[in-house]
Amino acid sequence: MPLNTVLDCGSSCRRSLFQDKWGESMERRNQNILIGLIGLVIVVAVFSSFGLALFTAPTPTITLPTAVPSETPGIGDIAQGEGTRVEITPATVQSTIEALSRIGSYSRTVTTSLEGAINTAQVWVDGGWTRSDLSLSSGVIVHTLVGDGTVWRWYGNDPTVITWAEEEGAVDIESQRIPTYEDVLALEPSSITSAGYGERDGYLCINVEVDVPELGQKERYWVSTENGLLVAAETEVDGAVVWAMTTTVPEIPIPSNASFSLPDGTSLHQVGGQ
């Protein structure tokens, strides 16, 4: 066979081999591109379904339970519908708290801390009456009874009782400016900077934060969705908590031997009575 024929055959074979390899390379490349596009579509779909939640804060919601009727309903007792879903926002938080069922007969311990001074109050509430025995850090016990529009107060074992009409001024039942359920409802709506729903001290609570620029402070409140009571509060100044309130789990209903009597033995209210 002539040499040039051999050479020509070799060149042709090499071109054929090169073309085959090039075709295989292009086929693999096209497959890789196709696989990449499929993967990109999957990633985009997954991100659209779940990923956006990482960058968008959801509006807190709760489902209010059905209220249990009480023989002695307290202020703000409003029955909730079964499974009512409520969005907690600064605009809706007060109306949501107002709709909670608030127990009308209970006892609990309330503790406050103000600049290192810790005070503890035993509180009894029943049928629209409230009694508080506040133990000050100085050792003095302040007794307060409120009911039927009147306030009675005495100190320690001193039988002298001071009394005045409730409407003549705000009654700080446990002293040391402990806020109440009504205080949260009375907040100026425009001052509420945030609101949400979560756990606090073992309670599922609606929380509210209020900005008080004229005092340079923030106030926070936690209201239990289970019993409608204010269970915690705090005041922050320059990033530091300077005042705080916490409570124990309430005893429901109030103990039958709870006393609503004055030092001279006069009973102002019978537990379970109207």
C-alpha positions in Angstrom: 0.0 0.0 0.0 1.4 3.4 -0.8 2.7 5.5 2.1 0.4 8.5 1.3 -2.6 6.2 1.5 -1.6 5.1 5.0 -1.1 8.6 6.0 -4.4 9.6 4.5 -6.1 6.8 6.4 -4.4 7.8 9.6 -5.6 11.5 9.3 -9.1 10.3 8.5 -9.2 8.0 11.5 -7.9 10.8 13.7 -10.5 13.2 12.4 -13.2 10.6 13.0 -12.0 10.0 16.5 -11.7 13.7 17.3 -15.3 14.2 16.0 -16.6 11.4 18.1 -14.9 12.7 21.2 -16.0 16.3 20.5 -19.6 15.0 20.0 -19.5 13.2 23.3 -18.0 16.2 25.0 -20.8 18.5 23.7 -23.4 15.9 24.7 -22.0 15.8 28.3 -21.9 19.6 28.3 -25.5 19.8 27.2 -26.5 17.3 29.9 -24.6 19.2 32.5 -26.4 22.5 31.5 -29.7 20.7 31.6 -29.0 19.3 35.0 -27.9 22.7 36.2 -31.1 24.3 34.9 -33.3 21.7 36.6 -31.4 22.2 39.9 -31.8 26.0 39.6 -35.5 25.6 39.1 -35.8 23.4 42.1 -33.8 25.9 44.3 -36.0 28.8 43.1 -39.1 26.8 43.9 -37.9 25.9 47.4 -36.8 29.4 48.1 -40.1 30.8 47.0 -42.0 28.5 49.3 -39.8 28.6 52.4 -36.9 30.9 52.0 -38.8 34.2 52.0 -40.0 33.4 55.5 -36.5 33.9 56.7 -36.5 37.5 55.6 -40.2 38.4 56.3 -41.2 38.6 60.0 -44.7 36.9 60.3 -47.4 38.7 62.1 -47.9 37.0 65.5 -51.2 35.2 65.9 -52.9 33.4 68.7 -56.1 31.4 68.9 -58.2 32.5 71.9 -59.7 29.7 73.9 -63.4 29.5 74.8 -64.0 31.3 78.0 -65.3 29.3 81.0 -68.2 31.1 82.7 -67.4 32.5 86.1 -69.9 32.9 89.0 -68.1 36.1 89.9 -66.8 37.6 86.7 -64.2 40.3 87.0 -63.7 43.5 85.1 -63.1 42.8 81.4 -64.7 39.3 81.4 -65.8 38.9 77.7 -66.3 35.4 76.3 -64.2 34.5 73.3 -65.5 32.5 70.4 -64.2 28.9 69.9 -61.0 29.0 67.8 -61.0 32.7 67.2 -57.7 33.5 65.5 -56.3 37.0 66.3 -53.4 38.8 64.8 -51.3 40.6 67.5 -50.2 44.0 66.3 -49.8 47.4 67.9 -53.2 48.3 66.4 -55.1 45.2 67.6 -53.3 44.3 70.9 -55.6 46.4 73.3 -58.8 45.1 71.8 -57.4 41.5 71.9 -56.5 41.9 75.6 -59.9 43.4 76.4 -61.6 40.3 74.8 -59.7 37.9 77.1 -61.6 36.2 79.8 -60.3 37.5 83.1 -60.8 35.4 86.2 -62.6 37.1 89.1 -61.5 35.0 92.1 -57.8 34.2 92.7 -54.9 34.8 95.0 -51.2 35.1 94.2 -47.9 36.7 95.2 -46.6 39.8 93.4 -42.9 40.8 93.7 -41.4 44.1 92.6 -37.8 45.2 92.3 -36.9 48.9 92.2 -33.2 49.9 92.3 -32.3 46.9 94.4 -35.3 47.2 96.8 -37.5 44.1 96.7 -41.1 44.2 97.9 -43.5 41.3 98.1 -47.3 41.5 98.2 -49.9 38.8 98.9 -53.0 39.6 96.9 -56.5 38.2 97.2 -59.3 39.1 94.7 -62.9 37.9 94.9 -66.2 39.2 93.7 -64.9 42.7 92.9 -63.0 43.0 96.2 -59.2 43.1 96.5 -57.0 42.8 99.6 -53.2 43.3 99.5 -50.7 42.7 102.3 -47.5 44.4 101.1 -44.2 43.6 102.9 -41.8 46.4 102.4 -38.1 45.9 102.4 -38.1 48.0 105.7 -40.2 45.3 107.4 -43.4 47.3 107.5 -46.5 45.6 106.2 -49.1 47.7 104.4 -52.7 46.3 104.4 -55.1 47.6 101.8 -58.7 46.7 101.1 -60.7 47.9 98.1 -64.4 47.4 97.4 -67.7 49.0 96.9 -65.9 52.2 95.8 -64.0 52.6 99.1 -60.4 52.1 100.1 -59.2 51.0 103.6 -55.6 51.1 104.6 -53.6 50.4 107.8 -50.0 49.6 108.7 -48.7 46.7 110.6 -50.5 46.0 113.9 -51.7 49.6 114.2 -55.5 49.5 114.4 -55.7 53.0 112.9 -57.5 52.7 109.5 -57.3 55.4 106.8 -60.2 55.4 104.4 -61.1 57.3 101.3 -63.4 57.1 98.2 -61.8 55.1 95.4 -62.7 57.6 92.8 -60.8 60.3 94.6 -57.5 59.0 93.3 -55.8 56.0 91.7 -55.3 53.1 94.1 -51.9 51.5 94.0 -53.0 48.2 95.6 -49.6 46.7 96.1 -47.8 50.0 96.2 -44.5 50.6 94.3 -46.5 51.5 91.2 -47.5 48.0 90.1 -49.5 48.4 86.9 -52.8 46.7 86.4 -54.8 45.1 83.5 -56.7 48.4 83.1 -53.4 50.3 82.8 -52.5 48.3 79.7 -56.0 49.0 78.2 -55.6 52.8 79.0 -52.3 53.1 77.1 -52.2 55.7 74.3 -52.3 53.5 71.1 -49.8 55.7 69.4 -47.2 55.0 72.1 -47.3 51.2 71.5 -44.2 50.4 69.5 -44.5 46.6 69.3 -46.8 43.8 70.3 -46.6 40.0 70.0 -47.3 36.6 71.5 -45.0 34.2 73.3 -44.1 32.6 76.6 -43.2 34.4 79.8 -42.5 32.7 83.1 -44.4 29.6 82.0 -47.4 31.6 80.7 -48.5 32.0 77.1 -48.8 35.8 77.0 -49.6 38.8 74.8 -46.8 41.2 75.2 -46.8 45.0 74.7 -43.9 47.5 74.5 -44.5 51.2 75.0 -42.2 54.1 74.3 -42.3 56.9 76.9 -39.9 59.5 75.3 -40.6 62.3 77.8 -39.2 60.0 80.5 -36.6 58.4 78.3 -37.8 54.9 79.0 -39.6 51.9 77.6 -42.3 49.9 79.4 -43.2 46.3 78.7 -46.2 44.3 79.8 -47.2 40.6 79.6 -50.8 39.5 79.9 -51.7 35.8 80.2 -54.1 34.5 77.5 -55.2 31.7 79.9 -56.6 33.9 82.7 -56.4 37.5 81.4 -54.1 38.7 84.3 -51.1 40.9 84.0 -48.3 38.5 85.0 -45.2 40.6 84.4 -44.0 44.1 83.6 -40.8 46.1 83.5 -39.3 49.5 82.8 -36.1 50.0 80.9 -34.0 53.2 80.9 -30.9 53.5 78.7 -31.0 49.8 78.0 -31.1 48.7 81.6 -34.2 47.3 83.5 -34.6 49.6 86.5 -38.0 48.3 87.7 -39.6 44.9 87.3 -42.7 43.0 88.4 -43.3 39.3 88.5 -46.1 37.1 89.9 -46.6 33.5 91.0 -49.1 31.1 89.5 -52.5 32.2 90.8 -54.6 29.9 93.1 -58.0 29.6 91.5 -60.5 30.2 93.1 -59.5 32.2 96.2 -59.1 30.1 99.5 -62.3 30.0 101.4 -60.6 31.3 104.6 -59.2 34.5 102.9 -60.0 37.5 105.1 -61.5 40.8 104.0 -61.8 42.2 107.5 -60.6 45.3 109.2 -58.3 45.3 112.3 -61.3 45.5 114.6 -62.8 42.4 113.1 -65.4 44.0 110.9 -65.9 41.8 107.8 -66.3 43.8 104.6 -66.7 40.8 102.3 -67.4 37.1 102.5 -65.5 34.8 100.1 -67.9 33.7 97.3 -70.5 36.3 98.3 -71.7 39.2 96.1 
